């Protein structure tokens, strides 16, 4: 499968940047959530807010927590879980499980879900900045 996307232009601190953003769905025991996710090669896991993990009914290991930092250096406490990710584009559909880090900081707001290495390991990603495109190949 080869899925092509355009980069999304996002304003960060007054500067417009191109980011690889995709629409997908997260599946859990309690249902399905459609989300917008940004591909992040610097992140180890799929990063989800606590509220979303709870809506999906994900099993959380709240006794095993880890300290982390956001890209902006803000402290973050996480626990691990597993989530199913579904990507649909045109007639193509792929579904697989990913390890995820769930932010236990309920006040942390995320505009996008972060798809890190536990998502990226399922694909080869081609970033074509001059053409404002990226491709996900399984």
Secondary structure, DSSP 8 states (H G I E B T S, - for coil): -EEEEE-EEEEETTEEEEE-EEEEEEEETTEEEEEEEEE-TT-SSEEEEHHHHHHHT----TTSEEEEE-TT--EEEEEEEEEEEEEEETTEEEEEEEEEEEE--TT---SSEEE-HHHHTT-EEEEEGGGTEEEEE-
